[in-house]
């Protein structure tokens, strides 16, 4: 077939692929696959791409087909599969003819050509395409503007492949000339800025030659000098937001991160006044935008309906300022201009009319902005975060003075808020948002700066809440005044709480959400009477604040309960937290309201079985109500029947819904059991609830139900064991039946994830009667744990055996010595080696037991010379090889390793005392972790991490004075370990 016929066939295929007929497209696709086997296929596609006589649509389709062909077949490894192979001479022709498309006037075709060339270069350069960089440099020096811009696109496409490994003087000079020549488009020059920056910094990072470093720094200075010149130029006739944004974000920011670019960095820092001037001009433009006097500024080649480069420039300037602020060496340069920075931040935090309307119409959008994960207004979110970051790098006094001056400037010296003046309220909303972000700065200052009196301003704000018609501004006033509630008078608090009560019932979601969050600030204040509230928050004022909340107790609770079902899930958790705090204020008032709270809790649980945050918030509320001396018993007795019905008769529409309901019911039942307030409630729990738990564990295979059922059974064993005495034998057999059921070979191993808690709680509840069943129980556990793969399940079994060794040493040692292990030897060696070498103990209880057992085993081997222990050897990885070591050697070195690591960690903690306290204004919406049950509570004395560390520390200090200590150290430790160990003890210790 002649080349002309092949071209005609390819054009026919292209037309078919572009038509709307599905059948014709399928036929054309089959013909395309056949044509790929002709040698001329790629060359003819290039010919079509370069043929100005063909329609642009067909030329673009040809570039797409060529890209597919190159990607699929350029680098091929024949594996007996029939597929096209591109001969070397065809590849050479492609590399010769394809670059002609780089200068096409059509940008899409130019970009497609650049992408294909970059893919070929990634595979062939430098071995099969050695002259590629010479070709690039020639094209960069072309007189054709189109060719130069296409070559820049090619270099950009090469970046992901890491093809250009070093800049080199020729390439740098070519790109530098393009960057300085205004005949090229802003987009091309911005791309060149990015390319030079990447190449220069990459060279600096990987270079190890000091002389070359000097050359690169000189090139960096020259380049940054050119960029500084561009920054200082006034806006051109077609604007240049994109270019300036790339200079600051694509170049300057990157240079600041490079430790080896010291000289360019100093030049960049010298341009701060220029950047601040640009920011000021942008702020003036943005004031026109928020005042509805102009639209958002647009670059010439931008989409008028979606301009982005103006705000990108602003964002990059703020990013640069933040980087400078976080470096203690450069931070001081911002000190003289800090008030100007705060002024600009507040201008750009001011919302536009469009965003205001979005907040009013879209509840999710408003909540997202408030919780700093807003997508549509990312600049505002970034600026909120930046405000908080600045407080970490300047003194409180400096922040206070600069911020006061900026606020005075933006308010023009007037504290008047005009709720019906759109521009005025927008600016005040931004000022209040800033004050809210930095509330601790103002509250920590005993005096006001002459420029701005925060309390006079907030008092004026509080006075207009009843007449303010703008919901966004009213919401902001409620939130900010709420943050300063600890510094307000009792009368102001009452007025503010009355406003909150009114707005909780509002049909505007903005006001409802803001009222809930403002109330949350009040609740946080009263829950911590000694919080960080400066001298304005005396204890007497806080008590007045508490009384003010009590005065509106019923109104607040009623409003919160009524509004709950209308809330966005993002803020529902805060609502329940507020109810919980308020009900803890006054037990007597809460008891009068208990009948309203019961259906609220049950309804919330039923509707949120899949939401762990809401369930845990409800748990806190139930715990608080259970401790109420007036209504605790009533609350628990009222909740019990509906919970049991939820467990036994879940009404969800799917299996998943039903198991979630059962799991939630069991979880809340365990909370009731844990906090049972009277013997009558415990009787009711035993009579009505115990068998529901047993049946759920025995009949349901779902892991979540099993986990919650295990928690519930543990609580029964711990809290209601005195009620087992009437039928103790039957109850014991029932509990053992559950344990054996979980240990069945056919049951999912994860059902045993919490079996340690059940077994140890059963030890606590039944005492010696439970030990009578040890032999069968131990054999069942051995059988199950031998086949367990899960780390969590292995941990659970190891904790049980450690508990046995710790509290029933003789019994378990004798029993395991008689029982065969998995390898035919006694199970004692297997269980001991597993338990004492297990490294994944997560709980303090497990770690504590392991240390106790290690110490017991050490004493049993050394002092009692227990023959059962002395003969045991462990397999250990030593220098990459498996070796057998004596148990004494392993245990001694394990205790020493734990002790030395503990000492090292303590030293690090002592040195790193610069910890940050949590802001008491923060709104916590994270999931509250609720452990299934903390086994430390099973013991008479609670075990903490510090308790575990203290035990090991005391034991090692006592053991250091024993005659065998030095012998063991000399035998099993190297010189370095011995020196580290001895340095940990006081000089008074004698080593024998």
Secondary structure in CASP SS format (residue, H / E / C, confidence):
PFRMAT SS
TARGET T0000
AUTHOR 0000-0000-0000
METHOD secondary structure of the structure
MODEL  1
X C 1.00
X C 1.00
X H 1.00
X H 1.00
X H 1.00
X H 1.00
X H 1.00
X H 1.00
X H 1.00
X H 1.00
X H 1.00
X H 1.00
X H 1.00
X H 1.00
X H 1.00
X H 1.00
X H 1.00
X C 1.00
X C 1.00
X C 1.00
X C 1.00
X H 1.00
X H 1.00
X H 1.00
X H 1.00
X H 1.00
X H 1.00
X H 1.00
X H 1.00
X H 1.00
X H 1.00
X H 1.00
X H 1.00
X H 1.00
X H 1.00
X C 1.00
X C 1.00
X C 1.00
X C 1.00
X C 1.00
X H 1.00
X H 1.00
X H 1.00
X H 1.00
X H 1.00
X H 1.00
X H 1.00
X H 1.00
X H 1.00
X H 1.00
X C 1.00
X C 1.00
X C 1.00
X C 1.00
X C 1.00
X H 1.00
X H 1.00
X H 1.00
X H 1.00
X H 1.00
X H 1.00
X H 1.00
X H 1.00
X H 1.00
X H 1.00
X H 1.00
X H 1.00
X H 1.00
X H 1.00
X H 1.00
X H 1.00
X H 1.00
X H 1.00
X C 1.00
X C 1.00
X C 1.00
X C 1.00
X C 1.00
X C 1.00
X C 1.00
X C 1.00
X C 1.00
X C 1.00
X C 1.00
X C 1.00
X C 1.00
X C 1.00
X H 1.00
X H 1.00
X H 1.00
X H 1.00
X H 1.00
X H 1.00
X H 1.00
X H 1.00
X H 1.00
X H 1.00
X H 1.00
X H 1.00
X H 1.00
X H 1.00
X H 1.00
X H 1.00
X C 1.00
X C 1.00
X C 1.00
X H 1.00
X H 1.00
X H 1.00
X H 1.00
X H 1.00
X H 1.00
X H 1.00
X H 1.00
X H 1.00
X H 1.00
X H 1.00
X H 1.00
X H 1.00
X H 1.00
X H 1.00
X H 1.00
X H 1.00
X H 1.00
X C 1.00
X C 1.00
X C 1.00
X C 1.00
X C 1.00
X C 1.00
X C 1.00
X H 1.00
X H 1.00
X H 1.00
X H 1.00
X H 1.00
X H 1.00
X H 1.00
X H 1.00
X H 1.00
X C 1.00
X C 1.00
X C 1.00
X C 1.00
X H 1.00
X H 1.00
X H 1.00
X H 1.00
X H 1.00
X H 1.00
X H 1.00
X H 1.00
X H 1.00
X H 1.00
X H 1.00
X H 1.00
X H 1.00
X H 1.00
X H 1.00
X H 1.00
X H 1.00
X C 1.00
X C 1.00
X C 1.00
X C 1.00
X C 1.00
X C 1.00
X C 1.00
X H 1.00
X H 1.00
X H 1.00
X H 1.00
X H 1.00
X H 1.00
X H 1.00
X H 1.00
X H 1.00
X H 1.00
X H 1.00
X H 1.00
X C 1.00
X C 1.00
X C 1.00
X C 1.00
X C 1.00
X H 1.00
X H 1.00
X H 1.00
X H 1.00
X H 1.00
X H 1.00
X H 1.00
X H 1.00
X H 1.00
X H 1.00
X H 1.00
X H 1.00
X H 1.00
X H 1.00
X H 1.00
X H 1.00
X H 1.00
X H 1.00
X H 1.00
X H 1.00
X H 1.00
X C 1.00
X C 1.00
X C 1.00
X H 1.00
X H 1.00
X H 1.00
X H 1.00
X H 1.00
X H 1.00
X H 1.00
X H 1.00
X H 1.00
X H 1.00
X H 1.00
X H 1.00
X H 1.00
X H 1.00
X H 1.00
X H 1.00
X H 1.00
X H 1.00
X H 1.00
X H 1.00
X H 1.00
X H 1.00
X H 1.00
X C 1.00
X C 1.00
X C 1.00
X C 1.00
X C 1.00
X C 1.00
X C 1.00
X C 1.00
X H 1.00
X H 1.00
X H 1.00
X H 1.00
X H 1.00
X H 1.00
X H 1.00
X H 1.00
X H 1.00
X H 1.00
X H 1.00
X H 1.00
X H 1.00
X H 1.00
X H 1.00
X H 1.00
X C 1.00
X C 1.00
X C 1.00
X C 1.00
X C 1.00
X H 1.00
X H 1.00
X H 1.00
X H 1.00
X H 1.00
X H 1.00
X H 1.00
X H 1.00
X C 1.00
X C 1.00
X H 1.00
X H 1.00
X H 1.00
X H 1.00
X H 1.00
X H 1.00
X H 1.00
X H 1.00
X H 1.00
X H 1.00
X H 1.00
X H 1.00
X H 1.00
X H 1.00
X H 1.00
X H 1.00
X H 1.00
X H 1.00
X H 1.00
X C 1.00
X C 1.00
X C 1.00
X C 1.00
X C 1.00
X C 1.00
X C 1.00
X C 1.00
X C 1.00
X C 1.00
X C 1.00
X C 1.00
X C 1.00
X C 1.00
X C 1.00
X C 1.00
X C 1.00
X C 1.00
X H 1.00
X H 1.00
X H 1.00
X H 1.00
X H 1.00
X H 1.00
X H 1.00
X H 1.00
X H 1.00
X H 1.00
X H 1.00
X H 1.00
X H 1.00
X H 1.00
X H 1.00
X H 1.00
X H 1.00
X H 1.00
X C 1.00
X C 1.00
X C 1.00
X C 1.00
X H 1.00
X H 1.00
X H 1.00
X H 1.00
X H 1.00
X H 1.00
X H 1.00
X H 1.00
X H 1.00
X H 1.00
X H 1.00
X H 1.00
X H 1.00
X H 1.00
X H 1.00
X H 1.00
X H 1.00
X H 1.00
X H 1.00
X C 1.00
X C 1.00
X C 1.00
X H 1.00
X H 1.00
X H 1.00
X H 1.00
X H 1.00
X H 1.00
X H 1.00
X H 1.00
X H 1.00
X C 1.00
X H 1.00
X H 1.00
X H 1.00
X H 1.00
X H 1.00
X H 1.00
X H 1.00
X H 1.00
X C 1.00
X C 1.00
X C 1.00
X C 1.00
X C 1.00
X C 1.00
X C 1.00
X H 1.00
X H 1.00
X H 1.00
X H 1.00
X H 1.00
X H 1.00
X H 1.00
X H 1.00
X H 1.00
X H 1.00
X H 1.00
X H 1.00
X H 1.00
X C 1.00
X C 1.00
X C 1.00
X C 1.00
X C 1.00
X H 1.00
X H 1.00
X H 1.00
X H 1.00
X H 1.00
X H 1.00
X H 1.00
X H 1.00
X H 1.00
X H 1.00
X H 1.00
X H 1.00
X H 1.00
X H 1.00
X H 1.00
X C 1.00
X C 1.00
X C 1.00
X C 1.00
X C 1.00
X C 1.00
X C 1.00
X C 1.00
X C 1.00
X C 1.00
X C 1.00
X H 1.00
X H 1.00
X H 1.00
X H 1.00
X H 1.00
X H 1.00
X H 1.00
X H 1.00
X H 1.00
X H 1.00
X H 1.00
X H 1.00
X H 1.00
X H 1.00
X H 1.00
X H 1.00
X C 1.00
X H 1.00
X H 1.00
X H 1.00
X H 1.00
X H 1.00
X C 1.00
X C 1.00
X C 1.00
X C 1.00
X C 1.00
X E 1.00
X C 1.00
X C 1.00
X E 1.00
X C 1.00
X H 1.00
X H 1.00
X H 1.00
X H 1.00
X H 1.00
X H 1.00
X H 1.00
X H 1.00
X H 1.00
X H 1.00
X C 1.00
X C 1.00
X C 1.00
X C 1.00
X C 1.00
X C 1.00
X C 1.00
X H 1.00
X H 1.00
X H 1.00
X H 1.00
X H 1.00
X H 1.00
X H 1.00
X H 1.00
X H 1.00
X H 1.00
X H 1.00
X H 1.00
X H 1.00
X C 1.00
X H 1.00
X H 1.00
X H 1.00
X C 1.00
X C 1.00
X H 1.00
X H 1.00
X H 1.00
X H 1.00
X H 1.00
X H 1.00
X H 1.00
X H 1.00
X H 1.00
X H 1.00
X H 1.00
X H 1.00
X H 1.00
X H 1.00
X H 1.00
X C 1.00
X C 1.00
X C 1.00
X C 1.00
X H 1.00
X H 1.00
X H 1.00
X H 1.00
X H 1.00
X H 1.00
X H 1.00
X H 1.00
X H 1.00
X H 1.00
X H 1.00
X H 1.00
X H 1.00
X H 1.00
X H 1.00
X H 1.00
X H 1.00
X H 1.00
X H 1.00
X C 1.00
X C 1.00
X C 1.00
X C 1.00
X C 1.00
X C 1.00
X C 1.00
X C 1.00
X C 1.00
X C 1.00
X C 1.00
X H 1.00
X H 1.00
X H 1.00
X H 1.00
X H 1.00
X H 1.00
X H 1.00
X H 1.00
X H 1.00
X H 1.00
X H 1.00
X H 1.00
X H 1.00
X C 1.00
X H 1.00
X H 1.00
X H 1.00
X H 1.00
X H 1.00
X H 1.00
X H 1.00
X H 1.00
X H 1.00
X H 1.00
X H 1.00
X H 1.00
X H 1.00
X H 1.00
X C 1.00
X C 1.00
X H 1.00
X H 1.00
X H 1.00
X H 1.00
X H 1.00
X H 1.00
X H 1.00
X H 1.00
X H 1.00
X H 1.00
X H 1.00
X H 1.00
X H 1.00
X H 1.00
X H 1.00
X C 1.00
X C 1.00
X C 1.00
X H 1.00
X H 1.00
X H 1.00
X H 1.00
X H 1.00
X H 1.00
X H 1.00
X H 1.00
X H 1.00
X H 1.00
X H 1.00
X H 1.00
X H 1.00
X H 1.00
X H 1.00
X H 1.00
X H 1.00
X H 1.00
X H 1.00
X H 1.00
X H 1.00
X C 1.00
X C 1.00
X C 1.00
X C 1.00
X H 1.00
X H 1.00
X H 1.00
X H 1.00
X H 1.00
X H 1.00
X H 1.00
X H 1.00
X H 1.00
X H 1.00
X H 1.00
X H 1.00
X H 1.00
X H 1.00
X H 1.00
X C 1.00
X C 1.00
X C 1.00
X C 1.00
X C 1.00
X H 1.00
X H 1.00
X H 1.00
X H 1.00
X H 1.00
X H 1.00
X H 1.00
X H 1.00
X H 1.00
X H 1.00
X H 1.00
X H 1.00
X H 1.00
X H 1.00
X H 1.00
X H 1.00
X H 1.00
X C 1.00
X C 1.00
X C 1.00
X C 1.00
X C 1.00
X C 1.00
X H 1.00
X H 1.00
X H 1.00
X H 1.00
X H 1.00
X H 1.00
X H 1.00
X H 1.00
X H 1.00
X H 1.00
X H 1.00
X H 1.00
X H 1.00
X H 1.00
X H 1.00
X H 1.00
X H 1.00
X H 1.00
X H 1.00
X H 1.00
X C 1.00
X C 1.00
X C 1.00
X C 1.00
X H 1.00
X H 1.00
X H 1.00
X H 1.00
X H 1.00
X H 1.00
X H 1.00
X H 1.00
X H 1.00
X H 1.00
X H 1.00
X H 1.00
X H 1.00
X H 1.00
X H 1.00
X H 1.00
X H 1.00
X H 1.00
X H 1.00
X H 1.00
X H 1.00
X C 1.00
X C 1.00
X C 1.00
X H 1.00
X H 1.00
X H 1.00
X H 1.00
X H 1.00
X H 1.00
X H 1.00
X H 1.00
X H 1.00
X H 1.00
X H 1.00
X H 1.00
X H 1.00
X H 1.00
X H 1.00
X H 1.00
X H 1.00
X C 1.00
X H 1.00
X H 1.00
X H 1.00
X H 1.00
X H 1.00
X H 1.00
X H 1.00
X H 1.00
X H 1.00
X H 1.00
X H 1.00
X H 1.00
X H 1.00
X H 1.00
X H 1.00
X H 1.00
X H 1.00
X H 1.00
X H 1.00
X H 1.00
X H 1.00
X H 1.00
X C 1.00
X C 1.00
X C 1.00
X C 1.00
X C 1.00
X C 1.00
X H 1.00
X H 1.00
X H 1.00
X H 1.00
X C 1.00
X C 1.00
X H 1.00
X H 1.00
X H 1.00
X H 1.00
X H 1.00
X H 1.00
X H 1.00
X H 1.00
X H 1.00
X H 1.00
X H 1.00
X H 1.00
X C 1.00
X H 1.00
X H 1.00
X H 1.00
X H 1.00
X C 1.00
X C 1.00
X H 1.00
X H 1.00
X H 1.00
X H 1.00
X H 1.00
X H 1.00
X H 1.00
X H 1.00
X H 1.00
X H 1.00
X H 1.00
X H 1.00
X C 1.00
X C 1.00
X C 1.00
X C 1.00
X C 1.00
X H 1.00
X H 1.00
X H 1.00
X H 1.00
X H 1.00
X H 1.00
X H 1.00
X H 1.00
X H 1.00
X H 1.00
X H 1.00
X H 1.00
X H 1.00
X H 1.00
X H 1.00
X H 1.00
X H 1.00
X C 1.00
X H 1.00
X H 1.00
X H 1.00
X H 1.00
X H 1.00
X H 1.00
X H 1.00
X H 1.00
X H 1.00
X H 1.00
X C 1.00
X E 1.00
X C 1.00
X C 1.00
X C 1.00
X C 1.00
X C 1.00
X E 1.00
X H 1.00
X H 1.00
X H 1.00
X H 1.00
X H 1.00
X H 1.00
X H 1.00
X H 1.00
X H 1.00
X H 1.00
X H 1.00
X C 1.00
X C 1.00
X C 1.00
X C 1.00
X C 1.00
X C 1.00
X H 1.00
X H 1.00
X H 1.00
X H 1.00
X H 1.00
X H 1.00
X H 1.00
X H 1.00
X H 1.00
X H 1.00
X H 1.00
X H 1.00
X H 1.00
X H 1.00
X H 1.00
X H 1.00
X H 1.00
X H 1.00
X H 1.00
X C 1.00
X C 1.00
X C 1.00
X C 1.00
X H 1.00
X H 1.00
X H 1.00
X H 1.00
X C 1.00
X C 1.00
X E 1.00
X E 1.00
X E 1.00
X E 1.00
X E 1.00
X E 1.00
X C 1.00
X C 1.00
X E 1.00
X E 1.00
X E 1.00
X E 1.00
X E 1.00
X E 1.00
X H 1.00
X H 1.00
X H 1.00
X H 1.00
X H 1.00
X H 1.00
X H 1.00
X H 1.00
X H 1.00
X H 1.00
X H 1.00
X H 1.00
X H 1.00
X H 1.00
X H 1.00
X H 1.00
X H 1.00
X H 1.00
X H 1.00
X H 1.00
X H 1.00
X H 1.00
X H 1.00
X H 1.00
X H 1.00
X C 1.00
X C 1.00
X C 1.00
X C 1.00
X C 1.00
X C 1.00
X C 1.00
X C 1.00
X C 1.00
X C 1.00
X C 1.00
X C 1.00
X C 1.00
X C 1.00
X C 1.00
X C 1.00
X C 1.00
X C 1.00
X C 1.00
X C 1.00
X C 1.00
X C 1.00
X C 1.00
X H 1.00
X H 1.00
X H 1.00
X H 1.00
X C 1.00
X C 1.00
X C 1.00
X C 1.00
X C 1.00
X C 1.00
X H 1.00
X H 1.00
X H 1.00
X H 1.00
X H 1.00
X H 1.00
X H 1.00
X H 1.00
X H 1.00
X H 1.00
X H 1.00
X H 1.00
X H 1.00
X H 1.00
X H 1.00
X C 1.00
X C 1.00
X C 1.00
X H 1.00
X H 1.00
X H 1.00
X H 1.00
X H 1.00
X H 1.00
X H 1.00
X H 1.00
X H 1.00
X H 1.00
X C 1.00
X C 1.00
X H 1.00
X H 1.00
X H 1.00
X H 1.00
X H 1.00
X H 1.00
X H 1.00
X H 1.00
X C 1.00
X C 1.00
X C 1.00
X C 1.00
X C 1.00
X C 1.00
X C 1.00
X C 1.00
X C 1.00
X C 1.00
END
